[in-house]
Amino acid sequence: MKHRIGILTSGGDCPGLNATIRGVAKACYEMLGTENVEIVGVSDGYYGLIHNICKEMKLDDFSGILTRGGTILGTKRQPFKMMKVIGDDNVDKVKNMKKTYQAQKLDCLLTLGGNGTHKTSKLLADEGLNVIGLPKTIDNDIYGTDVTFGFHTAVDIATDALDRLHTTASSHSRILLCEIMGNKAGWLTLNAGIAGGADIILIPEIPYDIEKVCKSVLKRNESGKNFSIIAVAEGCFDKDEAKLKKKERAKRRAEAGITTATNRIAAQINQMTGLEARVCVPGHMLRGGSPSAYDRILATQFGVYAAQLIQKQCYGMTVAKVGGEITANKLDDVAGKTKFVQPEDQLVQTARNLGVSFGD
């Protein structure tokens, strides 16, 4: 039985995408027979699916990509909230994606991506397409899975940045704030903060009080510690902002001329403590480069499990890791949900028991 499989990567890139693509392809060829498998690569995520930018791939295309960062298929952000909106180009995106699926004679479509990708995957599944999702994000915020591929590599990179800040902070007697990606969920900042020995960790799920942040900094200074390291999730906000809606927070910050939460915190520390505070932003470096050994293994496991779902013709699912086991969830059960850090999470308590402040 022939299997014609489409694969796309959507949203932000991250380490492990190519390893997952390789895992799917090699497992499909092995389990179903090379002569029974045709793999179609969809370029630039859902944009390519909308505009039928596809190419049939060969066995050699999947060689040598296990360690390669980014994605060989390319990716673009295609916001879910705009999927059903017909814009100035008069393109019916949902209709076009279905047409591409049919024109390419696909038996199923694999979608590698984060929360937005999974919402569109569910939309396509609801439209009758055979879809399997694979959870990718450095934020680790996809509901229903303990971990996403790309996360551990990003933790390693962020931890390395924090490690390097310790020596320069100590040398110059500074407060150094490291802004780490994570707009809604603080998993990356929390893990890297603990691994990198941060003194203060600020995440969106635990709104901070700037006076308590400054108190923690001064306490270290008074105890003879001439520097502090603060790990800041880019999406964190203070307790006053926590009472506002997202648009209201954005408006207030714009009116105040605040570029980022991290820059504001640094300025407040300077003003309130008299100590020198500087900001470091690793930014997109957290998403770049070769995947860690952990992510190569996880991505390969996810890819192989997706191939098993194809073999069973089990669609409308997304692969997951739960309690150490690779499994799958229904897209209906996870799409549109975000996995947040709970304030009582054991990892948060671990940090608190070490004396780490969350500014609350």
N, C-alpha and C positions, 0 to 999 in steps of 0.2 A: 504494500500500500504506500503510495506516494504521500509525502508530507511537504507542503510548501509553506515555509515559516518566515514571517516578517519580523524584523527586529528594529527597534528604534530606541534612542537614548534622548531623554527630554529634561529640560531644566538646567540647573547648574552642573558643570562637570565635577567629577571627583575621582580620586584614585580607586581602581577596582572595576570600572565600567568595562574596560577591555578584557579583564580577567573573567568577568561574568559572561561576556559575549563568547569568549573562547570556550568557557565551560559548557555553555548551551550547545554550541556548534559541535565540539568534539564528542560530547555525550550523545547528541542526536545521531551523528554519523556512526558511532559505535553501536548504539542500541537499536537503531532503526535500519541501519545499512546505508552506506554512502550512496548507493544507487537509488535509494528511496527518499533521499532528503534534498530539498532545494531550499536555500536560505536567501532571502531578499533583504538587503540592507536598506533601511529608509534613512535618508540623509536629513540632518538638522531637525530631529524630533518630529513633533506633530506638524510643524511647518512643511516638512517633506511629505508627510502623509496627506496633508491638505492639497499640496501642489503636485503630487505624484512624482517626487524626486527619489527614485529608487534604482537599485542596481542588484543584479543577481550576483551573489558572492561565490567564490571558489574556496576549496579546501585550504589552499595556501594563504588566503586572506586572514586566517585565524592562527597562523604560525608566528611565533615571536612577539605576541602581544600581551602575554601574561604579566610582564613587568612594566608595561608601558602605561603611562598616565594619560589622562584625558579620555577621548573616545574616538575611535577610528571612523565612526559614523557621523560625527559632528552633532551639535546640539544647539537648540534655541529655546528661549523662554516663550511659551505660548499660553498666556494666562487662562485658567479654566473659566473665569467669570466672563471672558470674551468669546468662548467657544460657540455659544448660541446667538451671539450678536453679529449681525451682518453689517459690516462697516462700509466705508466709502468705496472699497474695491468691489463691493456687491458680491462677495464670495460667501456662500453658505458652507461654513467650515465643516460642520457635521456631515452634511450631504457629500461634500468632496472627499472626506476621509473614508466614508463608506464606498464611494466610487473607486477610490484608489485600491482599497482592500479587494474589491471585486475585480478590477482591471488587472491587478497583479496575481489574481487567482490564488489568494492566500487561504490556507486552511486555518491558520491562527496567527495572532500578532503578539509578540512579546514587547512589553513596555518597561524600560529601565528608568526609574525616576523616583521623585519624592512625592510629597503630599498632593501637589497640583497635578502631577502626572497620573497619580492613582485616581483622582477624581475624574479625569478625562477617560481613563481606562474603564471605569465603571459606566460612564456615559456611553462609551462604545459597546460595552457588553450589554447594556440595556437596549442598544439599537440592534442587537442580534449578532454582533461580531464575536468570534472566539478569541478571548483576550486572557493573557497571563501577565501579571505584574511582578516586577523584581524591585525590592526596596533599596533605593540608593539615596543617601544624603549624609553629609558630614554632621548634620544637626542631630541625628539619631532620634528624630521625633515622629517617626511613622508608627501609628497605632498598631498593636497586635504583634510586634516583633521586638525581641529583647535588644537586637542590634541591627544596624544597617551597614552595608559595605561602604567604605569610605570614611566611616567614623573613627575607627582606631588609628588610621593613618593621620588624620587631622589632629587627633589627640597627641600623637607623637610629635607632630610638627609644632603645635602650640606649646607643648611641654618644653621642647627644645628652645623656643623663643623665651619662655619664662626662665629657663635655666641660664640663658645668656644674659638676661636682664639683671640677675642677682649680682654678678661681678661688677657691672657698670654702676648699678644702683649703690652698691657698697662703696665703690671707689669715690663716687661723687656725693655721697650722703643725700641721695634723692629718693623721692617717692615716685616709683615708676608704675604707670598704669598700662596694661596690655589689653587692647581691645580685641576680643575674639568673636568670630562670627557666631551668630545665634540670635535671630531677630525675635523669635517667639519662645523658644525652648532653650534652657541653659545647660543641657547635657554636656556639650563640648567644653564650655567654660568650667563647669563643675569638675569634670574629670581631669582636665589639664591643670586646673588650679590646684587640685590635690597632688597630682603627680609632680607639678613644678614648684611645690612648696610656697604657693601664694599665701600671704598673710590675711588678705581680704578677698572674698569672692562675691561678685555681684551678678545676679541672674534675674531674668524677667519674672520668674515665679515667686521671688521673694523681694518685694519692693523695699528699697533701702531708705534710711534716714541719714541725710548727709552729716548731721551732727554726730551720729554714732560712728560713722565712717571716720570722721576726723578724730573722734575720741580714741578709736583703735590705733590710729596712726600716732597720736600723741603719747599714748600708753607705751608703745614700742620705743618711741624716741626717749621717753623718760626712763625706760628700763636699760638704756644704754645701746639700743639698736639704732644705728644711724641711717637705716633705710627701711622701706616697706615695698612689697610687691603686691599690686592689686590686679586681679584677673577680672575683667569687665566684659560681660556679654553685650554685644552691640545693641540689643533690644531691651536692656534693663531700664527701669524707671523708678523714681522715688515714690514715697508713700502718698504725696499730694497728687502726683500724676496718676497713681493707681485708681483714683476716684473718677478719673476722666475717661472718656471713650478715646479710641485710637486717633480719630480725626481731631478731636479737641486737644490731645497731647501734641500732635504734630503742629497745629495752629499756634499753640502757646509757645512752642520751641522756636517756630519761625519768627514770631513777633519779637522774641527775646534775642534773636540772632544766634541761636545755639546750633552748631553744626552737628555735633554728636553728643550723646550722653557722656561719653568718656572725657571729651574736652571740657564739658561743663563741670564734671566732678573734679578734674585736675585744677581748674580755675578756682573752684570753691575751696579745695584743700589749701591751695596757695594763700587765698585770702583769709581763711579761718584759722590756719595753724602757723602761717609764716614760713612753712617748709616748702622747699622747691619740689614741684610735681611736674613730671613730663609724661607724654603719651607715646606709646609705640603701637603701630597697627600692622600686624602681619598680613592682614587682608587676604587676597586671593592666593597667597602662598600656601594657605591652609588647604586649598583644594588642588594644588598642583603636585606634580612629581609622581614618582613610582609608588605603588601601593605597598604597604607593609606586608610582612609574611602573613600576619593574621588576616588581613583583608584579602590577600591572594587566595588563602584557603577558604575563607567565608564566601567570597565571590564565586569560586569554583564549585563549592557545595550548592550554592543557590542556583547556579547555572545548570548543574546536573539534575537537581530536583525539578527544575522547570522542564527539562527534557523528559523526565519521568511523567510529569503531568501531561505533556504532549502525547506521550506513548499511550496514556490511559484516556486521552481525549477529555481531560478534566479541565474545563475552562471557567472563566469568571472568578479566578483565584489570584492570590498574590502570595509569593513565597515568603517564609518567615523563619526565624529561629526562636524557639520558645523552650526555656528550661534545658538548653543544651542540645535540643533536637531540631533538625531541619524539618519544617512542616509547611502548611499553607493555610491561609485564611480566605474566606469569601470576600471578594471586593465589596460586596454589600455591607459587610461588617466593619470594614476599616477605612474605606474611602471617605474623606471629609472629616476624619477625626485626627486629632493631634495628641501625641504622647508627651505630656509635660512632666517636669521634675516636680514631685510632690514635696512640700516643705518638710514633711516627716520622713522622707526617704532615708534609708539607712546610710547612703553615701553622704547625705547632708549632715546627718548626725555624726558620722565618722569625722568629718571636717570640724564640726563644732567641738567635738571632744579633743581635737588637737589644738584648740584655741583659735581656729580660723573664724573670722567675723564675716557675717553676711549683711552687715549694716542694718540689721533689724532689731 
